[in-house]
């Protein structure tokens, strides 16, 4: 079957890291006998806005939804903003338009990568944060035009939680936990909220309790978001799958990425009922664009997430095998101390990192 990916390079190092990821993805697919998907490149971002006056091609949002997946480099430039001071964010509209409710943020410690916690157990960090990506406080993100202004005196923004989206989100988290348990992980799910203060988040927890009855074999837990921030420093290795509101997930995922090296390791998938968007969670870093300094691993690992997603969507198991080849290559590269990104104070730029990952891509992901 023909598989199509909507490709948005975006701004800054988005161009550098997307090119790296496409190289790695093509090699991994070649090992499993699959051709590269068709790429439909869509221009979008702050640079495009500065040049054309719009933040995405006029038919770009429609074309993105016609693909099997969306692959995004990075969007935003600090020097280019709307009049109200907010950044250019067409990708937030894509989340909203296509209902990309499940934001998947893996957090894994790799050997020889910086570990910010001194405890020996920090080497065992391997968790996934599931961030709802269409509602919560981001429901009122500036790009949606939902804020209520009281002249120049106040702004009111809504935190929205709906049953339909939250049920799907929690089921996604539980199914992911089952999948991870089958692969040797804990397979637990922790609900992260602020149910003691906000009615909307008490509702979020209530729905979690309803959905967990559908998964009686899955161990569950609860954390208030402030306590969760503490526990991510004290004992992050005790958690597996965590599910939370949009803004909470935005903050906690950056904190968690810091535990395993930095944002250059932060891969991301945003998955809905009909399509998924995959991107590194880091920014566009325009100050190092084109200088062979960017760490491409977050984007390369996002490509692996995308391949795993395509396997589920198409029924072609070879896509998942290709994704596993990429993940194993990164693991082995770090274990051999042959991945040393400049982000961590190492001596390897984007090209050298990419070549090293390519060298570890083999037809047998367990070799």
N, C-alpha and C positions, 0 to 999 in steps of 0.2 A: 504494500500500500504506500501511497505518497504521504509523507509527513511534512508539514510546513511549520517553520518557526518565524514569528515576527521578531525581527532583530532591531533593537534600539540601542545604538552606541551611546547616545547622549552627550555628556559634557566631560571635559577634563580627562582624567585617566580612564574614563569609560571606554575610550577608543583603544587604549593600550591593553587593558585587561580582557576586553572582549576578544581581541585578536588572539591573545594567548589561549583563552579557553576554547575557541573554535579549533585551533590547531590540536589541542589535546583531545577534544571530543572526536575529531575526525580520525585520529589514530586509534582511539579506543573502539570506535565503531568498526574500523577496518578489521580489527582483530576478531570481531564477532560476525563478520560478513554482512554488515549493514552499511548502506550508503549514507552520506550526510543528508540530513533533511534539506528541503528547499528553504532558502533564506529570503524572506521578504523584508528588506531594510526600510525602516520608517524613520524619518528625521523628526527629532523632538528634543526639547531641552531648552536651557537658558540661552545657549549660543544661537539656536534656531529662532528663539523668541526675539533676540536682539536684531537678527538679520531680517526676519520676515514679519514680526509683529504678532505672531501666534506661537503657542508653545508646542504644537505638534502639527504635522501635515494635515490638511483639511479632511482627508479621508483616513487619517492614520488610526484613529480610535476604532473605526469600523474594521479596517484591515487587520488590526491586532486581534480583534475578536474572531476573525475568520480563520486564524491559524490554530495549530494544535497546542502551541505554547508560545509564550512571549519571553524573550531573553533580553535583559536590560543591563547596560554597563553602569552608568551613574548619571544622575540628573541634578543640575543646580550649579550656579556660580555665585559666590558671595557678592560679587560686584554688580550682578544683574538681578533686580528685584522688581516686584510690583510697587505701585505708589504707596501702598500701605505698609511696605517693609517686608512682606512675606516673599519667600523664594518661589521660583518657577517650579511647578509640581504637577505636570500632566499625568505622571504615574499614579498619583492619588486618585485622579478621576478614573483611570483604568481599573483600579481596585473597586471603586464604587460602582462603575458601570457594569462590570462583569461579576460582581459579587465575590471577590477574592477574599473570603472571610478567614481562611486558615493560613496565618503567617507562620511558616515553619522555620525556626532558627536553631540549627544544631550547634552545640558547643562541645568541643572535644579537645582534650589535651594530647599533644603529639610529643613523642620523645625528642629531646634536644631543642624543643621550642621553649621560649620563656614560660616559666610557671611562676606566677606572682605570689602564690602561697607557699610557705616553706614546708608545710605538712607533707609527709610522704604520700598521703592519700590523694594529694592534688594531681598526681600522675594518673589517677583513675577517673578524672572528670570526663563524663560522656553523657550529656543530657540533651534534651530538646525542649525549647520553649515554644509553645504554640500561642501566638499572639493574634487575637481577633483583629482583622485588618480593615473592616468597613464601618464599624460603629464605635461605641465607646466615646471618648472625648474627641477623637479624630472625626467623628460624624460632623463636627462643626469646623473642620479644617478650612482655612481661608479659600482654598480652591473650589469648595462647594458653594460658597456664598450663603451659608446658613447662619452666620453670626448676626446678633441683634445689637445695633448701635444706638446708644442714647446720646446723640450729638457727639460732643467731645468729652463727655463726662463718664461714660461707662460702656462696657461691651459685655454682652451675655452670650455664653456658648453652652451648648447642650451636650451632656453625656447620655448617649442613647443605648439602651440594651433591649433587643427584641427577642421574643421566644423563638421565632423561626430560625434566625441566624445562630442564636446561642445553642439551640439543640443540635444543629449541624456541627458547630464548633466542638462541642463536648464529645459528640460521637466520633468526630475525626480524631480527637486526642486519645480516646479509648481504643480505637482501632489501631492507631499508631503504636500505642503501648503493647497491644497484643502482638503486633508485627515485630516490635523490638524484643519482646520476651522470647519469641521463637528464635531470635538471633543471639540469645544469650544475655540480654540486658535484664534489668530488674522488672521492667514492665509495669511500673507504678505510675499513677496519675495524681498530681497535686493541683488542687484548685487554688489559684492566687487571686485575692480580691480585697475589698475593704468593706465587707458585708456588715461590719459593726457600726458603720457611719452612714453609708449611702444606700438608699432603698434600691436603686438600680443594681447595685452590686450584691445586695441581699437576694435580689431576683436572679442574678447570674448564678449565685451559689445554689439557690433553690432548684434551678433547672439542672445544674450539675448533679444534685442528689437524685433527681428524677431519672436522669440518663444513666447514672452509675448502676441502677437496678437492672439495666439491660446487660451489664457486664459483671456478673457476680463473682467471677474468678479474678478480677483485677483489684489489686490493693490500691486504696485511695488515701489522700491526706488533704489538709487545708493549711493555708498560710495567709495572713494578712500581708499586703504588699510590702509594708515597711519591715515586718519581720522576715519576709522573704529576702529582702536586700541584705539583711544581717546574715541569714543562713547561707546565702551565696558566698559570703566571705568565710563564715565559720566552718561549713561542712557541705559544699556543693556536690561532693561525690555521693551524697546520700539521696540525691534526686535523679529522676529519670525523665518523665514527661511532665511538664508544667503547663497549665492552660490559664490564660488571663485576658483581661481587657486590653484594648488597643494601646492607650498611653502607657499603662503599666508595663506592657510587653516591650514597647519601644525603649523604655529606660532600662528595664532589667536585662534585655538582650545585649545592650552595650556594656553593662556591668559584667555580664557573664563572658562576653568576648574578651574583655580585659584580663580575665583570669587565665586565658589560654594563649595569650600573646598580643592580641589587639584586633582592630577592625579588619585588618588584612586577612584574617582567618574566618570572618563572619559571613558564611553563606546564608542564602535565604530563598525560600519558595513561598509564594502566595497563591493559594489554591482555592478555586471555587468549584461549582458543580459542573461547569462546561469547559473551563480553561484554567491554566496556571501561569503565573508570571514568576520568573526566576532572575535573581540579581544578587550581587554582593551587597551587604548591608552598609558598606562604608560610603563616604561621600566622593565627590569628584576630584578633590585634591588638585586643582588647576596649577598650583605652584610647581608640581613635578610632572605635569603632562608632557609626554614625548621625550622624557629624559632618561628612560630606562631605569627608573627607580621604584616604580609601583610594585607592590606585592600582588601577583595575580591569583593567589591561591583561593581567596574567597570566591572569585568568579569561576575558577576551575571547579571548585567543589559545588558551586551552584549549578554548573553544567551537569555534574553527576546527579544532583537532585532532580534536574529536569529529565534526564534519561530514565531515572527510576519512575518518575511520573508518567513518561511516555509509554513505558512498559505496561503500566496499569491501564492506560487509556486505550492502547492499541492491541493489547494482548500479545505483544511480541516480546518474549522474555529476553531476547538478545539485548534489548535496550538496557534492561536492569543489569545484565552482565557487563555491558560497557561502562555503566555507572560505577559498578564495583571495581572494575579495572582502574578507573581514575582514583577512587578513594584509596585503594590499596597502594597505588603508585605514590600518592602523597604520604601515606603512612610509612612506606618503605624508604622513601627519600629522606624523611626526617630521621628515621631509625639509623640510617647510614650516615647521618650528619652531612648529607649532600644537598639539603635545602636550607639555605642561610640567607633569608631575605633582609634587605637593607632596613626594612621596618623594625627588625629586631636588633639592629646594629651589625648585621652580617655584611658579607662582601658580594652578594649576588643581586643583580638587578632583574628586571622583568624578563628579559630574553634568556638569561642564564637559568632562572627559575623554571621557565617554560621548558627549556631543553632538558633539564634534569627530570622533570615530571614525565616528559615524553620518553626518556630513556628507561624509566621504570614501568612504563605501560607495556604489559605483556599479554599474550593471549590467554594466559591462565592467571586470573586475579589473585589466586592463592599461592602463586609460585614465589 
